[in-house]
Amino acid sequence: MSRLRLSRVPSLEDGLWPRRFLALTVAATVAVLITGGLLRVPAVGSSAVSVAVWLSIGVRWLTGRWWPRRDGQLHWRERVTGLGAVEPGLVARRSLAGWVDLAAEWVTLSVIGAALLASLPEQGLWVDIVRPVLAVGVAVWLGRTAYAQVRFTGQLALTPSAIRHGRRVLDWTNIDRVSPHRRDGRLDGVRLRPAVWRSLQPAPVVGGRDTAVPEDRLIAAIEEYRFRPQDLAREPAAASASPGPSRSGAPCLVSDDASVGADNLGHERDASESY
C-alpha cells in the first residue's frame, strides 16, 4: 500500500482552486480571530490555570471514550474534492463522535494556549516576543484544522484514483486483504493489508470512530471496487430499496441518494480479528 504525494505545483486546471481559496479564507479568518482572542487573555493565578488545563484534558479524554452508534451510508457524489483532483466517488461523512472529538481538540488546544499566555509575566522584553509567537502558533494550528475541514469533501472518500481518509491518501494497488481493525477491544476502522510489504510501517487503517459509516459497510464497498476502482466514476444503479448485501456478496445500493450499505456483511466476517 503506497501513499500518494501531493504535487509541488498544483495544476491550474485541476478544478480545486475555488475550494482552496475558500478553505484558505476560512483558515485565515479562524487564525485571526483566535490570535486576537488569545492576545487579550488576562493574567490569572496559577491555580486557575491548572484547573482549566486539567479540566480540558479530562474532557478530551472522556470524549475519546464515547462511542455512539454509527449507521451512516456511503453516498455517491459527482464532484469529490481530493488532494490533487476533483472526481466522482463515494463519500462518508464525519461521525458525531468525530465532530465532538474535533471540537474537544479545539477547546483543549485553545485552553492550553490561553493558560500559557495567562501564566506569562505582564512585562518583559522576552514576554513581548513570546506572547505573539505563542498566540500565532496556536491560531495557525487551529486554522490548519479548519482548512482541512473546508478543503476536502467528507471525512473519507473512495474515488477512482485513491482512497482518502482525512488528509491521508492511499492508492488502490497492493491491497491483499481487507479486514476489521480493533483498538482497545472495539472495532475501529478497516485494515488494508498490503500484498507486498514495502516498509516497516503497520498496514494502513481507514474509517473508524470519526467516520459515520460502520466497518461492515466500508469493507463491502472497498471489496466491491478494489479490483475495478474505475467503476466509481459513474453513479451506481440502485439495486434494492433497502441496504444489504446482494447474493454475490457485493453491497446493494439504496435508491435514495445512491447510498452503499452492507448491514449483514459484518456478521459474515470474523469480526474478532485484532491487529
Secondary structure, 3 states (H helix, E strand, C coil): CCECCCCCCCCCCCCCHHHHHHHHHHHHHHHHHHHHHHHCCCCCCHHHHHHHHHHHHHHHHHHHCCCCCCCCCEEEEEEEECCCCEEEEEEECECHHHHHHHHHHHHHHHHHHHHHHHCCCCCCHHHHHHHHHHHHHHHHHHHHHHHHHHHCCCCEEECCCCEEECCEEECCCCEEEEEEEEECCEEEEEEEEECCCCCCCCCCEECCCCECCCHHHHHHHHHHHCCCHHHHHCCCCCCECCCCECCCCCEEEECCCCEEECCCHHHHCCCCCCC
